Amino acid sequence: MRQVTLICAGTALIGVCYGFARFAYGLFGPVFQRQFTLDATLLGTIGAGSYVGYGVAITAGFVLTNRLGPRVVAAAAGALAAVGTALVATSVNGAMLAVGILVAGASTGLASPPMAEAIARAVDSERQDRAQSVVNAGTGIGVLLSGPIAMVLLDGWRFAWATFAVLSAAVTWWIVATVPRGRHLQSSERGSLFPPGAGPVLVAAFLLGLASSAVWTFGRDVVQAGPTVATIMWSLIGLAGMLGAFSGHLTGTVGLRTSWTLVLVLLSATTAALALWPASVMVTLVAAGLFGAAYITLCGVLLVWSTRVHIGRPATGVGTSFLMIAVGQAAGAPLAGVVVDHTGHLSAFLACAAVGLLGAAVRPGERLTRPAVQQCVGAPSPRPHLVPVRRAADRRPSRRTHRGR
């Protein structure tokens, strides 16, 4: 029961930090453009501020998680989400909006490493990949909820962001009551910060961030089927993103290589479709749903990939790979804005789709493709602080077999 409560609290934290504090900016982009007289380049630059804040915070996140324990860092993430969204709600000019988006974006950087570490400590080894994927899918829940809130309060966008702030504060209280405290176990800190296989996972993460930046920043803006369809589209991204909870099962079934390649090709196709047929209601809604499912699934696959590369350092592995997603998005958002201003949305979206196809060619090493299958049948966990327990359990059956002979 404690494991279930922890997973639910972690999912809620990821939901408010990613769905509200970070990605809701794209949903309200056209409103901010009118309210503060912003062009697409400036809109993209402010959006990039969210990713910059994320990048700085996630670097601190995996370091502080090892030193202070997951509870303190996860609670700090929720607090930053509440403060950042409150600043957006009270913004009186573009500069204050940019500060609010920067602070809110920083919350996501602090959220992922402590939750990865908390799951690694508290959840049984054979269930960890799936638990990590479920928590990661909280992004979809947050994006899903932001859509109806925006639909009801789009004209009163300040009330919408104030609602985000209140919900973020409530989730912070839940995290304090649920996530384990205490420093990182010394035995699980061993190992290189840049182990074999770390290079491909970082490159893959960067290209995913770059490929997704157009949709997250200008996705609502590109739709020409009306504001209601654009808002429903955003909710569909979140609803379908909840399918990312099954990414752990996907990697265990078909392997990391196949999962990463096929799903990133799907993300590229949906990115292109949104810009190629912006006036089609059917294409917009289907493409949005597939994009949401693909993006959250890819983040889940990347999470599993990074924890397998960084054996014994789950917070560090998740932190560095998710940092590279943010670097890609921070670079892509302003670049997409410049392209939109000069040549239109179609060119920007097709360029991001091409980057996604390039990222699909990056694959994990052969040794990383099947450990999930071993875990499903009860193999020992590779994490050092769990190995003694699993080995002791594995020795007992062998003695019984010997006595039977």
Secondary structure, 3 states (H helix, E strand, C coil): CHHHHHHHHHHHHHHHHHHHHHCHHHHCHHHHHHHHCCCHHHHHHHHHHHHHHHHHHHHHHHHHHHHHCHHHHHHHHHHHHHHHHHHHHCCCCHHHHHHHHHHHHHHHHHHHHHHHHHHHHHCCHHHHHHHHHHHHCHHHHHHHHHHHHHHHHCCCHHHHHHHHHHHHHHHHHHHHHHCCCCCCCHHHHCCCCCCCCHHHHHHHHHHHHHHHHHHHHHHHHHCCCCHHHHHHHHHHHHHHHHHHHHHHHHHHHHCHHHHHHHHHHHHHHHHHHHHHCCCCHHHHHHHHHHHHHHHHHHHHHHHHHHHHHCCCCHHHHHHHHHHHHHHHHHHHHHHHHHHHHHHCHHHHHHHHHHHHHHHHCCCCCHHHCCHHHHHHCCCCCCCCCCHHHHHHHHHHHHHHHHHHC
